[in-house]
């Protein structure tokens, strides 16, 4: 990317934006503009090709049938995989997280092939649905403050040897495996079950994506007062109900 521009791609808002995850695109865009970047945001519907020249790709959550349709179309298209091969950053939530793995269980109770961008496999849990606030400590390698978010899923995601857990859960369920981990990441691809939207609760994640896209170690400071007030409110709520 050029020094003062950012190409932000919101993937399939017509299928994968059920739980307000489009807020993630709004936050990344705002955080970039606060740093003086010229943001070119492209919302790509499921009947359109995925551009391969984006810097950051965001994928949200969705219900079972839209998730299957999204996975089928992304596989046929191939653009997201090519973009990652070119060094693009991808951040995915819930259904989008499962799609990035090797496979998941679709709305027809069959194994559905994913994109293989994360070394994870998702199944359907037999226990109660995972619903509620989550507080977790993000992988120290990413050097970010604690993660706060809201989970609403029955999926269970198992990490393979090349995927790292995104966070270690203090309160909540996370990946549903019982090992206390939440989400996964490897290189420039990230997945989480956290809604909220997660970027509004955790603007430092948006900043991490920007730093990766810009290939810098730090960004100019931004006004975090609104975000921090929301963070503290939700962290207190998660602690109180744990």
Secondary structure, 3 states (H helix, E strand, C coil): CCCCEEEEEEECCCCCCCCCCHHHHHHHHHHHHHCCCEEEEEEECCCCCCCCCCCEEEECCCCHHHHHHHHHHHHHHCHHHHHHHCCCEEEEECHHHHHHCCEEECCCCCEEECCCCCCEEEEECCCCCEEEEEEEEECHHHCCCCEEEEEEECEEEEECCCCEEEEEEEECCCCCCCCCEEEEEECCEEEECCECCHHHHCHHHHHHHHHHHHCCCCCCCCCCHHHHHHHHHHHHHHHHHC
